[in-house]
Amino acid sequence: MLRLRGSSLRRAIALGIIIVAALVFLVRLVDVQVVSAAALNEDAKHKRAVPVAIPSVRGDIVDRDGEVLATTDERYDVQLSPKNTRLNDGVFYRLDAERGVGTVEVSAAQAFEEIGEVTGQSGAEIQKIVDDALRDNPKSDFAYVQRSIDLTQLNALKALEIPWLTFESQHKRTYPNGAVGGNIVGFSGADDVPQAGVELSQDACLTGVDGTETYERSEDGVALPGSVVVTRKVEDGGTVQLTIDRDLQWEAQQAINQQVQSVGAEYGLLTVMNVHTGELVAVAEDGSVDPNDVDASDPGKREARSFTSPYEPGSTFKTITAAALIDQGVATPTSQNLTPDYLEPEPGVRFGDAFNHPEMPWTLTGILTQSSNVGTSMLGAQLDADTRYDYLKRFGVGTATQAGMPVEDSGLLYEPGDWDRQTSYNTMFGQGLSSTIVQTAGVYQTIANQGVRVPPSIVKQCTAADGSVTEPDHGEPTTAVSEKTAADVMAMLETVTTEGWFSDLISIPGYRIAGKTGTAEQVDPDTGLYRTDYVHSFAGIFPADDPQYVAVASIAFPTAGDGGVAALTAFRQAAEATIRTFHIPPSTGEFAPLPTEY
């Protein structure tokens, strides 16, 4: 009886143990399948799913006609896992491409041959890569098959679905035209980080969004065929279109380089602007940087000096004073002024003309033609300082442009309350203030465009990868002077070019030209005094009878020749190139110069 009780007790205990174990298993099962299922699934997913970053491609920079100025050379490295080429005796399976269903067996030797057909190697060469890697390290998981293949080769290799073959992208920024437009396009530094120019200012448009994908792998680390899942679609960068014309830019750079060298100048700038749109079709600077080899360029000439390096423009700004006088009804192109060669209008204030002459009976047109500082100031003084300052601002002086570059200097224009008495006079003939060459071009664009100033632009638009187009805000057109004033000043400027000493230097058969020379002193930043050499400029409009383009050339501090002649020559070369590029028709009608004396 007692034994039965003992036996029953043992059975009861055994049954209890079984029940407890079942309960523990059940609790664990519920936890695994219900409570912790999501977390465990995610954990398992991460253990078998391998994330792969898919780098986006930086967008192109193109000229006005779509010619590529900057692009990304997309190359790829081909890699394999030597140890995995021998997994399962070197055999793997992939989809039967011919039938579209089922799988076919592929040997490592066959795979080596297929890879070599794409990369230009033999199967034996790839076999040697594997053997060498495994000889050095029997567990080797990495070896290069081929470096820097192109996209076509990459796609062909991916189509082979070889599980132990992997790829790594290598993007390199390249500039097919070298230094042509290099000052505008800019360049990138380490890891393609933008450093200057449009590369920097338009980085938000050019930069894409990297994508990601995952693939599942076996315990041996081999990618499972057909397991790739795109988790984030890659978005390549957008395309930035500029307003410059690549071929014209090249010709302009050739012209300014040649003229700088011919007179041993410190630097030279040459800008061409569309009269009606404000678009800059060429912005040339001597010694422009080659973005492919930045270190080989002059450190002082790596950025767009046409936007960042203002200088005192000199007599090219006498045009603003003349326009203000006419617009205010104080003078006309034929207003008379007996003009000496030297003047002290008030104590402590003195200035003179560039050449000695007796008192001359010049008209306002004659004063502009002879580029008389004295005559310009005598008539300009009839306008108070605030009025003259207002006209300078109307023409864009002292206000930074918004053309699309990372840095655009405003130049220097103090308010009238900060002018000393000498500066009050000097500003009438382009001294005591400064502007960039782009701002100077804008002054003449305004006159040529019937008095309406259109803000200059260098960036036309950004086209995103999805095709959407964004145009930057360069500012709104503004009226600086009346249409009648602009027409009068155009006639005066054409008289300057037909009656001036330099008419033969800028002559282009069949085309009428209007414009103004400038010879300006510059302050030496080390001494605070004016240098004894000059910046020579010419700002011209063509054709004068139907204005289409403005070109401004500046040659700074020549040491071995006439900087004025060099600037005039650079202008003519740029104008001729612009006429050819845009097929500008010749002028019509004859021009009768305005009277320069009375």
C-alpha positions as CSV (number, residue, x, y, z in Angstrom):
1,M,0.0,0.0,0.0
2,L,2.8,2.3,0.9
3,R,4.7,1.4,-2.2
4,L,1.6,2.3,-4.3
5,R,1.5,5.7,-2.6
6,G,5.2,6.1,-3.3
7,S,4.7,5.2,-6.9
8,S,1.8,7.5,-7.3
9,L,3.8,10.3,-5.7
10,R,6.6,9.8,-8.1
11,R,4.2,9.8,-11.0
12,A,2.6,12.9,-9.6
13,I,6.0,14.6,-9.3
14,A,7.0,13.6,-12.8
15,L,3.7,14.9,-14.1
16,G,4.1,18.1,-12.3
17,I,7.6,18.6,-13.8
18,I,6.2,18.0,-17.2
19,I,3.4,20.5,-16.6
20,V,5.8,23.1,-15.3
21,A,8.1,22.5,-18.3
22,A,5.2,22.8,-20.7
23,L,4.1,26.0,-19.0
24,V,7.6,27.5,-19.3
25,F,7.8,26.4,-23.0
26,L,4.3,27.9,-23.6
27,V,5.3,31.2,-21.9
28,R,8.5,31.3,-24.0
29,L,6.5,30.5,-27.1
30,V,4.0,33.3,-26.5
31,D,6.9,35.6,-25.8
32,V,8.7,34.7,-29.0
33,Q,5.7,34.6,-31.3
34,V,3.6,37.4,-29.8
35,V,5.3,39.6,-27.2
36,S,8.8,39.9,-28.7
37,A,8.0,38.9,-32.3
38,A,8.6,42.2,-33.9
39,A,11.8,42.9,-32.0
40,L,13.2,39.4,-32.7
41,N,12.2,39.6,-36.4
42,E,14.0,43.0,-36.7
43,D,17.0,41.6,-34.9
44,A,17.1,38.6,-37.2
45,K,16.7,40.8,-40.2
46,H,19.7,42.9,-39.3
47,K,21.8,39.7,-38.9
48,R,21.0,38.5,-42.4
49,A,20.3,41.8,-44.3
50,V,23.4,43.7,-45.3
51,P,22.9,47.5,-45.9
52,V,24.7,49.0,-48.9
53,A,25.0,52.8,-49.5
54,I,24.3,53.9,-53.1
55,P,26.1,57.3,-53.5
56,S,24.3,60.0,-55.5
57,V,26.0,61.6,-58.5
58,R,26.8,65.3,-58.2
59,G,25.0,67.3,-60.9
60,D,26.6,68.9,-64.0
61,I,27.4,72.6,-64.6
62,V,26.7,73.5,-68.2
63,D,26.9,76.6,-70.3
64,R,24.0,78.4,-71.9
65,D,23.8,75.8,-74.7
66,G,24.2,72.8,-72.4
67,E,27.9,72.3,-73.1
68,V,29.4,70.6,-70.0
69,L,31.7,72.7,-67.9
70,A,31.8,70.4,-64.8
71,T,30.7,66.8,-64.4
72,T,31.2,63.8,-62.3
73,D,33.2,60.9,-63.7
74,E,31.4,57.8,-62.2
75,R,33.7,54.8,-61.9
76,Y,33.6,51.6,-60.0
77,D,35.9,49.1,-58.4
78,V,35.2,45.4,-58.8
79,Q,36.0,43.2,-55.8
80,L,35.5,39.5,-54.8
81,S,35.7,37.3,-51.7
82,P,38.5,34.8,-52.5
83,K,37.3,32.3,-49.8
84,N,33.8,32.3,-51.0
85,T,34.8,31.5,-54.6
86,R,35.5,28.0,-53.2
87,L,32.3,27.6,-51.2
88,N,30.4,24.5,-52.2
89,D,33.3,23.4,-54.3
90,G,33.1,26.8,-56.2
91,V,29.5,26.1,-57.4
92,F,26.6,28.5,-57.2
93,Y,23.2,28.8,-58.8
94,R,21.5,31.6,-60.6
95,L,18.3,32.2,-62.6
96,D,18.2,30.5,-66.0
97,A,18.3,33.6,-68.2
98,E,17.4,31.7,-71.4
99,R,14.3,30.0,-70.0
100,G,13.4,32.7,-67.5
101,V,12.5,30.1,-64.9
102,G,14.5,27.7,-62.7
103,T,18.2,28.0,-62.0
104,V,21.5,26.9,-63.6
105,E,24.7,25.7,-62.1
106,V,27.7,27.9,-62.5
107,S,31.3,27.0,-61.5
108,A,33.9,29.4,-60.2
109,A,36.0,28.8,-63.3
110,Q,33.0,29.7,-65.6
111,A,32.4,32.8,-63.5
112,F,36.0,33.9,-63.9
113,E,35.7,33.7,-67.6
114,E,32.4,35.7,-67.6
115,I,33.9,38.4,-65.5
116,G,37.0,38.6,-67.7
117,E,34.9,39.1,-70.8
118,V,33.6,42.3,-69.2
119,T,36.8,43.6,-67.6
120,G,39.2,42.6,-70.4
121,Q,41.0,40.0,-68.3
122,S,41.4,36.3,-68.8
123,G,39.8,33.7,-66.5
124,A,43.3,32.6,-65.6
125,E,44.2,36.1,-64.5
126,I,41.2,36.3,-62.2
127,Q,42.0,32.8,-60.9
128,K,45.5,34.0,-60.0
129,I,44.1,36.9,-58.1
130,V,42.1,34.4,-56.0
131,D,45.0,32.0,-55.5
132,D,47.4,34.7,-54.5
133,A,45.0,36.1,-51.9
134,L,44.3,32.7,-50.4
135,R,48.0,31.8,-50.3
136,D,48.6,34.9,-48.2
137,N,45.5,34.4,-46.1
138,P,43.4,31.2,-46.4
139,K,40.4,33.1,-45.0
140,S,40.8,36.1,-47.3
141,D,37.5,37.9,-47.9
142,F,38.7,40.7,-50.1
143,A,40.6,41.2,-53.3
144,Y,40.4,43.7,-56.2
145,V,39.4,42.2,-59.6
146,Q,39.6,45.5,-61.6
147,R,39.7,49.2,-60.6
148,S,37.8,52.0,-62.2
149,I,35.4,50.3,-64.6
150,D,32.6,52.4,-66.2
151,L,28.8,52.1,-65.7
152,T,28.3,49.9,-68.8
153,Q,30.8,47.4,-67.4
154,L,29.2,47.6,-64.0
155,N,25.8,46.8,-65.2
156,A,27.1,43.9,-67.3
157,L,28.8,42.4,-64.2
158,K,25.8,42.9,-62.0
159,A,23.7,41.0,-64.6
160,L,25.9,37.9,-64.0
161,E,24.5,37.6,-60.5
162,I,27.7,36.2,-59.0
163,P,27.2,36.1,-55.2
164,W,30.8,36.7,-54.2
165,L,31.4,39.7,-56.5
166,T,30.9,43.2,-55.0
167,F,31.3,46.7,-56.2
168,E,32.4,50.1,-54.8
169,S,31.7,53.4,-56.6
170,Q,34.4,56.1,-57.1
171,H,33.2,59.6,-58.1
172,K,35.6,62.1,-59.3
173,R,34.8,65.7,-60.3
174,T,36.2,66.6,-63.7
175,Y,36.2,69.8,-65.8
176,P,36.4,69.0,-69.5
177,N,37.3,72.5,-70.6
178,G,40.1,73.1,-68.1
179,A,40.6,76.8,-67.4
180,V,37.8,77.9,-69.7
181,G,35.4,79.5,-67.3
182,G,37.3,78.1,-64.3
183,N,37.0,81.4,-62.5
184,I,33.2,81.1,-62.7
185,V,32.7,77.3,-62.4
186,G,35.0,77.1,-59.4
187,F,36.4,73.8,-58.0
188,S,36.1,71.2,-55.3
189,G,38.6,70.1,-52.7
190,A,39.1,66.9,-50.8
191,D,36.2,64.5,-50.9
192,D,34.6,66.8,-53.6
193,V,33.8,69.5,-51.1
194,P,33.1,72.7,-53.1
195,Q,35.6,75.4,-52.5
196,A,34.8,78.3,-54.9
197,G,32.6,79.6,-57.8
198,V,29.3,78.1,-58.9
199,E,30.4,74.7,-57.4
200,L,30.1,76.5,-54.0
201,S,27.2,78.9,-54.6
202,Q,25.0,76.3,-56.2
203,D,25.9,73.4,-54.0
204,A,22.3,72.8,-52.9
205,C,21.3,72.2,-56.5
206,L,24.2,70.1,-57.4
207,T,24.2,67.8,-54.4
208,G,22.0,64.7,-54.6
209,V,20.6,62.4,-51.9
210,D,22.3,59.1,-51.4
211,G,20.2,55.9,-51.6
212,T,20.4,52.6,-49.7
213,E,19.7,49.0,-50.5
214,T,20.0,45.7,-48.6
215,Y,20.8,42.2,-49.6
216,E,20.5,39.0,-47.6
217,R,23.5,36.8,-47.1
218,S,24.1,33.2,-46.1
219,E,26.0,32.1,-43.0
220,D,29.1,32.1,-45.1
221,G,28.6,35.7,-46.1
222,V,27.6,35.1,-49.7
223,A,25.0,37.3,-51.1
224,L,21.7,35.5,-51.8
225,P,20.6,36.0,-55.4
226,G,17.4,38.0,-55.8
227,S,17.6,39.3,-52.3
228,V,18.3,43.0,-53.1
229,V,15.8,45.4,-51.6
230,V,15.9,49.2,-52.3
231,T,15.2,50.9,-49.0
232,R,15.8,54.5,-50.2
233,K,15.9,55.5,-53.9
234,V,19.0,57.5,-54.9
235,E,18.4,61.1,-56.1
236,D,21.2,62.5,-58.2
237,G,22.1,66.2,-58.1
238,G,20.5,68.8,-60.4
239,T,22.1,70.5,-63.4
240,V,23.1,74.1,-63.1
241,Q,22.9,76.1,-66.3
242,L,25.0,79.2,-66.6
243,T,24.5,82.2,-68.9
244,I,28.0,82.2,-70.3
245,D,28.8,80.8,-73.7
246,R,31.7,78.4,-73.5
247,D,33.3,79.2,-76.9
248,L,33.0,83.0,-76.3
249,Q,34.4,82.6,-72.9
250,W,37.4,80.9,-74.4
251,E,37.9,83.7,-76.9
252,A,37.6,86.3,-74.2
253,Q,40.1,84.6,-72.0
254,Q,42.6,84.4,-74.9
255,A,42.1,88.1,-75.6
256,I,42.6,89.3,-72.0
257,N,45.6,86.9,-71.5
258,Q,47.2,88.2,-74.6
259,Q,46.8,91.8,-73.8
260,V,48.0,91.4,-70.2
261,Q,51.1,89.7,-71.4
262,S,51.7,92.3,-74.2
263,V,52.0,95.2,-71.7
264,G,53.3,93.4,-68.7
265,A,50.1,94.2,-66.7
266,E,49.4,93.1,-63.1
267,Y,46.0,91.7,-64.2
268,G,43.2,92.1,-66.7
269,L,39.5,91.6,-66.7
270,L,37.0,91.4,-69.6
271,T,33.2,91.0,-69.3
272,V,30.5,90.8,-71.9
273,M,26.8,91.3,-71.0
274,N,23.5,91.1,-72.8
275,V,21.9,94.5,-72.9
276,H,18.3,93.3,-72.6
277,T,18.6,90.4,-70.2
278,G,21.6,91.3,-68.1
279,E,23.0,87.9,-68.8
280,L,26.8,87.7,-68.6
281,V,27.9,85.7,-71.6
282,A,31.6,85.9,-70.9
283,V,33.5,86.8,-67.7
284,A,37.2,86.5,-68.5
285,E,40.2,87.0,-66.2
286,D,43.8,86.6,-66.9
287,G,45.4,83.4,-65.5
288,S,42.0,81.8,-64.8
289,V,42.3,78.7,-62.6
290,D,42.2,75.3,-64.1
291,P,39.8,73.4,-61.7
292,N,41.5,70.1,-62.7
293,D,44.8,71.4,-61.3
294,V,44.1,74.1,-58.8
295,D,47.6,73.9,-57.2
296,A,49.2,74.9,-60.5
297,S,47.4,78.3,-60.6
298,D,48.2,81.6,-58.9
299,P,46.5,81.6,-55.5
300,G,45.4,85.2,-56.1
301,K,43.6,84.2,-59.3
302,R,41.5,81.2,-58.2
303,E,38.3,83.1,-57.6
304,A,36.1,85.3,-59.8
305,R,37.8,88.7,-59.3
306,S,35.2,90.2,-61.6
307,F,32.8,89.9,-58.7
308,T,35.1,90.1,-55.7
309,S,37.8,92.7,-56.6
310,P,36.4,96.2,-57.0
311,Y,38.6,99.1,-58.2
312,E,38.2,102.8,-58.9
313,P,36.7,102.9,-62.4
314,G,37.8,106.4,-63.4
315,S,36.4,108.2,-66.4
316,T,34.0,105.4,-67.5
317,F,31.8,106.8,-64.6
318,K,31.6,110.3,-66.2
319,T,28.8,108.8,-68.1
320,I,26.7,108.6,-64.9
321,T,27.3,112.3,-64.2
322,A,26.3,113.2,-67.7
323,A,23.2,111.1,-67.5
324,A,22.2,112.7,-64.1
325,L,22.7,116.2,-65.5
326,I,20.5,115.5,-68.5
327,D,17.9,113.5,-66.6
328,Q,17.5,116.4,-64.1
329,G,17.1,118.9,-66.9
330,V,20.2,120.8,-65.8
331,A,22.1,120.2,-69.0
332,T,21.8,118.8,-72.6
333,P,24.4,117.1,-74.8
334,T,25.2,120.5,-76.3
335,S,25.4,122.5,-73.0
336,Q,28.4,124.9,-73.2
337,N,31.2,125.1,-70.7
338,L,34.5,127.1,-71.0
339,T,36.8,124.5,-69.6
340,P,40.3,125.1,-68.2
341,D,42.8,122.2,-67.7
342,Y,43.1,122.7,-63.9
343,L,40.7,123.8,-61.2
344,E,40.6,124.7,-57.5
345,P,36.9,125.2,-57.0
346,E,37.3,125.7,-53.2
347,P,40.1,125.8,-50.6
348,G,41.9,122.5,-50.4
349,V,40.3,121.0,-53.4
350,R,42.2,120.7,-56.7
351,F,42.1,118.5,-59.7
352,G,43.1,118.7,-63.4
353,D,42.8,117.0,-66.8
354,A,45.1,114.4,-68.1
355,F,46.7,116.8,-70.6
356,N,47.5,120.5,-70.7
357,H,45.2,122.7,-72.7
358,P,44.0,126.3,-72.8
359,E,40.4,127.1,-71.8
360,M,38.3,125.2,-74.3
361,P,34.8,125.9,-75.5
362,W,33.5,122.4,-75.0
363,T,30.0,121.1,-75.0
364,L,29.0,118.5,-72.5
365,T,29.5,116.0,-75.3
366,G,33.0,117.5,-75.9
367,I,33.8,117.2,-72.2
368,L,32.9,113.5,-72.4
369,T,34.8,113.1,-75.6
370,Q,37.9,114.7,-74.2
371,S,37.4,113.0,-70.8
372,S,37.8,116.2,-68.9
373,N,37.7,115.9,-65.2
374,V,37.5,119.7,-64.9
375,G,34.5,120.1,-67.3
376,T,32.7,117.1,-65.8
377,S,33.0,118.6,-62.3
378,M,32.1,122.1,-63.3
379,L,28.8,121.0,-64.8
380,G,28.2,118.2,-62.3
381,A,28.5,120.5,-59.3
382,Q,25.2,122.0,-60.4
383,L,23.7,118.9,-58.8
384,D,23.8,118.6,-55.1
385,A,25.7,115.6,-53.5
386,D,22.5,113.8,-52.5
387,T,21.2,113.9,-56.1
388,R,24.4,112.6,-57.5
389,Y,24.6,109.9,-54.9
390,D,21.0,108.9,-55.8
391,Y,22.0,108.4,-59.4
392,L,25.0,106.4,-58.6
393,K,22.8,104.1,-56.6
394,R,20.3,103.9,-59.4
395,F,23.0,102.6,-61.6
396,G,23.9,99.9,-59.1
397,V,27.0,101.4,-57.7
398,G,27.6,100.5,-54.0
399,T,25.1,97.6,-54.1
400,A,26.3,94.0,-54.3
401,T,25.1,92.1,-57.4
402,Q,23.1,88.8,-57.1
403,A,24.4,87.1,-60.2
404,G,24.8,83.7,-58.6
405,M,28.4,83.7,-57.3
406,P,29.3,82.8,-53.7
407,V,30.8,86.3,-53.0
408,E,29.8,89.4,-54.9
409,D,31.4,92.6,-53.6
410,S,29.3,95.8,-53.3
411,G,32.3,98.0,-54.1
412,L,32.7,101.2,-52.1
413,L,30.3,104.1,-52.1
414,Y,30.2,106.3,-49.0
415,E,27.1,108.3,-48.3
416,P,27.3,112.0,-49.1
417,G,27.5,112.9,-45.4
418,D,30.8,111.0,-45.3
419,W,32.4,112.6,-48.3
420,D,35.1,115.2,-47.8
421,R,35.1,118.1,-50.1
422,Q,37.7,116.5,-52.5
423,T,35.7,113.2,-52.7
424,S,32.5,115.2,-53.4
425,Y,34.2,116.3,-56.7
426,N,36.1,113.1,-57.4
427,T,33.0,110.9,-57.5
428,M,31.8,112.9,-60.5
429,F,34.7,111.4,-62.6
430,G,34.9,107.9,-61.1
431,Q,37.4,108.4,-58.3
432,G,36.7,108.2,-54.5
433,L,34.5,105.2,-55.1
434,S,34.9,101.7,-56.4
435,S,33.0,99.0,-58.4
436,T,33.5,95.6,-59.8
437,I,33.8,95.2,-63.6
438,V,30.4,93.5,-63.6
439,Q,28.9,96.6,-61.9
440,T,30.6,98.8,-64.5
441,A,29.1,96.7,-67.3
442,G,25.7,97.2,-65.6
443,V,26.1,101.0,-65.9
444,Y,26.4,100.7,-69.7
445,Q,23.8,98.0,-69.9
446,T,21.4,100.5,-68.3
447,I,22.1,103.3,-70.8
448,A,21.9,100.9,-73.8
449,N,18.6,99.5,-72.5
450,Q,16.7,102.8,-72.7
451,G,17.5,103.6,-69.0
452,V,16.3,100.4,-67.5
453,R,18.8,98.6,-65.3
454,V,18.5,94.8,-65.5
455,P,20.4,93.0,-62.7
456,P,23.4,91.0,-64.0
457,S,23.1,87.2,-63.9
458,I,25.6,84.3,-64.3
459,V,23.4,81.4,-63.1
460,K,20.4,80.8,-65.4
461,Q,18.6,77.9,-63.7
462,C,18.8,74.7,-61.7
463,T,17.1,71.6,-63.2
464,A,16.5,68.9,-60.6
465,A,16.8,65.2,-61.3
466,D,12.9,65.1,-61.5
467,G,12.9,67.7,-64.2
468,S,11.6,70.6,-62.1
469,V,13.3,73.9,-62.9
470,T,14.2,76.7,-60.4
471,E,15.4,80.1,-61.4
472,P,17.4,82.2,-58.9
473,D,16.3,85.7,-57.9
474,H,18.8,88.2,-59.3
475,G,16.7,91.2,-58.4
476,E,14.1,93.3,-60.3
477,P,14.7,95.7,-63.2
478,T,14.7,99.3,-62.2
479,T,14.5,102.6,-64.2
480,A,17.6,104.7,-63.6
481,V,17.0,107.4,-66.1
482,S,14.3,108.3,-68.7
483,E,14.3,106.8,-72.2
484,K,15.1,110.2,-73.6
485,T,18.1,110.6,-71.3
486,A,19.4,107.2,-72.3
487,A,19.0,108.1,-76.0
488,D,20.9,111.4,-75.5
489,V,23.7,109.7,-73.6
490,M,24.0,106.9,-76.3
491,A,24.5,109.6,-78.9
492,M,27.1,111.3,-76.8
493,L,28.9,107.9,-76.3
494,E,28.9,107.2,-80.0
495,T,30.3,110.7,-80.6
496,V,33.1,109.8,-78.1
497,T,34.1,106.7,-80.2
498,T,33.9,108.4,-83.6
499,E,35.7,111.6,-82.5
500,G,38.1,110.2,-80.0
501,W,41.8,109.5,-80.6
502,F,41.1,105.7,-80.3
503,S,38.4,105.3,-82.9
504,D,40.6,103.2,-85.2
505,L,41.5,100.9,-82.4
506,I,37.9,99.8,-81.8
507,S,36.7,100.0,-85.3
508,I,34.7,97.0,-86.5
509,P,33.7,97.3,-90.2
510,G,29.9,97.5,-90.6
511,Y,29.2,98.1,-86.8
512,R,28.7,101.3,-84.9
513,I,30.2,101.4,-81.5
514,A,29.4,103.7,-78.5
515,G,31.6,103.8,-75.4
516,K,34.0,105.5,-73.0
517,T,37.6,105.1,-71.9
518,G,38.8,105.3,-68.3
519,T,42.2,105.8,-66.7
520,A,42.0,105.6,-63.0
521,E,44.4,105.9,-60.1
522,Q,44.2,103.2,-57.4
523,V,44.9,103.4,-53.7
524,D,47.9,101.4,-52.5
525,P,46.5,99.5,-49.4
526,D,50.0,99.4,-47.9
527,T,50.4,103.2,-47.9
528,G,46.9,104.6,-48.2
529,L,48.1,106.8,-51.0
530,Y,47.3,106.7,-54.7
531,R,49.7,104.6,-56.8
532,T,51.6,106.3,-59.7
533,D,50.4,103.8,-62.3
534,Y,46.8,103.2,-63.5
535,V,44.0,100.8,-64.3
536,H,43.0,101.4,-68.0
537,S,39.5,100.6,-69.1
538,F,37.1,100.8,-72.0
539,A,33.3,100.2,-71.7
540,G,31.6,99.8,-75.1
541,I,28.1,99.2,-76.5
542,F,27.5,97.5,-79.8
543,P,25.9,97.9,-82.3
544,A,25.2,101.5,-81.2
545,D,22.1,101.8,-83.5
546,D,20.5,98.7,-82.0
547,P,22.3,97.9,-78.8
548,Q,22.7,94.1,-78.1
549,Y,25.8,93.7,-75.9
550,V,28.1,95.6,-73.6
551,A,31.8,94.7,-73.2
552,V,34.1,96.2,-70.6
553,A,37.9,95.5,-70.6
554,S,40.3,96.6,-67.8
555,I,44.1,96.4,-67.9
556,A,45.8,97.1,-64.5
557,F,49.2,98.6,-63.9
558,P,51.1,97.9,-67.2
559,T,54.8,97.9,-67.0
560,A,55.9,97.5,-70.6
561,G,53.4,99.1,-72.9
562,D,50.2,101.2,-73.2
563,G,47.5,99.9,-71.0
564,G,44.9,102.0,-72.7
565,V,45.6,100.5,-76.1
566,A,45.6,97.0,-74.6
567,A,42.1,97.6,-73.0
568,L,40.8,99.0,-76.3
569,T,42.2,96.0,-78.2
570,A,40.7,93.5,-75.8
571,F,37.4,95.2,-76.1
572,R,37.5,95.0,-79.9
573,Q,38.5,91.3,-79.9
574,A,35.7,90.5,-77.5
575,A,33.1,92.5,-79.5
576,E,34.2,90.8,-82.7
577,A,33.9,87.3,-81.1
578,T,30.5,88.2,-79.6
579,I,29.2,89.3,-83.1
580,R,30.4,86.0,-84.6
581,T,29.0,83.9,-81.7
582,F,25.5,85.4,-81.7
583,H,25.3,86.3,-85.4
584,I,24.6,90.0,-84.7
585,P,23.6,91.8,-87.9
586,P,25.5,94.9,-89.0
587,S,24.5,98.4,-88.3
588,T,22.2,100.4,-90.5
589,G,22.1,104.1,-91.2
590,E,24.8,106.8,-90.7
591,F,25.6,108.5,-87.5
592,A,26.1,112.3,-87.3
593,P,28.3,113.1,-84.4
594,L,27.1,115.7,-81.9
595,P,29.0,119.0,-81.6
596,T,31.9,118.8,-79.2
597,E,32.7,122.6,-79.3
598,Y,30.8,125.8,-79.7
